[in-house]
Amino acid sequence: MGMLDKAKEFIDKNDEKIDKAVEKAGDLIDEKTGGKYADKIDKAQDFIQEKTGEGDTAN
C-alpha cells in the first residue's frame, strides 16, 4: 500500500473529523480577516468537504 492509498484510507476513516476541522479553520480565517473573504472561504470549505466523502457537514 502506497502513501497515497494510506492517505485516502485515513481520510475515509476520519471524514467527519476532517470536515469539522475544515469548518473550524475556515471560521478562524473568516474571523481574522473580518469576513472579507467569507465567500471564498465557504467555497473552499465546500470543495474540501466534497472531496473527503460522506459525512459532510452543512454550512
Buried (B, 14 or more C-beta within 10 A) or exposed (E): EEEEEEEBEEBEEBBBEBBBEBBEBBEEBBEEEEEEBBEEBEEBBBEBBEEBBEBBEEE
